[in-house]
Amino acid sequence: MEPPLIAIVDDDESVRDATERLMRSAGFFAETFSRGADFLNSPDLGRTACLVTDLNMPGMSGFDLHRRLQSLGRSIPTVLITGEPNENVRTQALSLGIICYLPKPFRDDDLIDSIHSALRSLRASGAAVSPPASAALAVFNKAP
């Protein structure tokens, strides 16, 4: 089985690139997208095991992307990252079923732990997901 695919959607190229390098170093496949619409039109959509998306992006926010996936019947565990942390946004994210909320800047380990949590939720739903060649699982939601 190949490692899980992590999709990264962020309008900030430096965040996309750094997150992609981190995912690959943790043993995941990673694909990056600058806009939610690009991800929705990607041939990788069907094999994505976890989505890491920024909240505030032009055109389609991270919330909008998560809702759009739900309306398409795609339950992709989602990690929401934001440079503008807010407790109300965190509460809304978690109520929408977003697996984890991480304010930027975040520690690499916090994002990796969030990905593991997302993959664990996917496995619990009955989906077949092979683990990456890396560390232990942790389930948590980071508050700002």
ChimeraX attribute file (.defattr): number of C-alpha atoms within 10 A of each C-alpha:
attribute: neighborCount
match mode: 1-to-1
recipient: residues
	/A:1	7
	/A:2	11
	/A:3	16
	/A:4	20
	/A:5	23
	/A:6	26
	/A:7	27
	/A:8	26
	/A:9	30
	/A:10	27
	/A:11	19
	/A:12	13
	/A:13	13
	/A:14	10
	/A:15	16
	/A:16	22
	/A:17	15
	/A:18	11
	/A:19	24
	/A:20	20
	/A:21	14
	/A:22	17
	/A:23	23
	/A:24	16
	/A:25	13
	/A:26	14
	/A:27	17
	/A:28	22
	/A:29	19
	/A:30	20
	/A:31	21
	/A:32	20
	/A:33	19
	/A:34	18
	/A:35	22
	/A:36	25
	/A:37	14
	/A:38	13
	/A:39	19
	/A:40	16
	/A:41	9
	/A:42	12
	/A:43	10
	/A:44	14
	/A:45	17
	/A:46	11
	/A:47	12
	/A:48	19
	/A:49	26
	/A:50	25
	/A:51	27
	/A:52	26
	/A:53	29
	/A:54	29
	/A:55	26
	/A:56	18
	/A:57	18
	/A:58	12
	/A:59	10
	/A:60	15
	/A:61	18
	/A:62	26
	/A:63	20
	/A:64	15
	/A:65	23
	/A:66	25
	/A:67	16
	/A:68	16
	/A:69	15
	/A:70	14
	/A:71	10
	/A:72	9
	/A:73	9
	/A:74	14
	/A:75	17
	/A:76	24
	/A:77	24
	/A:78	28
	/A:79	28
	/A:80	25
	/A:81	24
	/A:82	22
	/A:83	13
	/A:84	11
	/A:85	16
	/A:86	13
	/A:87	10
	/A:88	8
	/A:89	15
	/A:90	23
	/A:91	13
	/A:92	13
	/A:93	21
	/A:94	15
	/A:95	10
	/A:96	13
	/A:97	15
	/A:98	21
	/A:99	24
	/A:100	26
	/A:101	28
	/A:102	22
	/A:103	19
	/A:104	14
	/A:105	10
	/A:106	14
	/A:107	10
	/A:108	13
	/A:109	10
	/A:110	16
	/A:111	21
	/A:112	20
	/A:113	19
	/A:114	27
	/A:115	27
	/A:116	21
	/A:117	24
	/A:118	26
	/A:119	26
	/A:120	18
	/A:121	16
	/A:122	18
	/A:123	14
	/A:124	10
	/A:125	10
	/A:126	8
	/A:127	12
	/A:128	13
	/A:129	16
	/A:130	14
	/A:131	16
	/A:132	18
	/A:133	10
	/A:134	12
	/A:135	12
	/A:136	8
	/A:137	15
	/A:138	15
	/A:139	15
	/A:140	13
	/A:141	18
	/A:142	14
	/A:143	13
	/A:144	14
